[in-house]
Structures are given as structure tokens and as C-alpha cells.
Amino acid sequence: MKTTIDIDTEKVRRLMKTTGLKTCKAVVDYALAEADRTARIDKLVREALPDSAYGDAVDPHYDAYAIRHKRRS
């Protein structure tokens, strides 16, 4: 999609320098991909199941430290 927008030139230059991207289009594509990724992660975190939903997924008597200690002995 082609569109005309005003973009902060200094931000574009900083991102080009930081990422090594060579074109404004690449910077915009990168920024959109990162914004999308961040938004999806935020959504997953917001919609995470409460601890009570996991029920007995892990044995309450499971002791990782005890298992490690046995392996070292």
C-alpha cells in the first residue's frame, strides 16, 4: 500500500544507524513488525490464564532443588 505520511526524520536516522537498515521503507517495515510483535505479546500477557486455571498441571510436591541435589550426589 502506498501512502504519504510525515515521519520524524531523526527517529528514522537513529533506527537506521541502530539496525543497519538502509532505506526508509525498511525502517518503517521494521517498526511496524516490532509494533505488531509487541502488541501481540502484550495481548497474550493481558489474556493469560489465572493461576487457578492450571489446576494440577504440576504436582504440588515437585521439588526441583531436591532433584538437582540428588543428581549432584
Long-range contacts (C-beta under 8 A, 24 or more apart in sequence): none
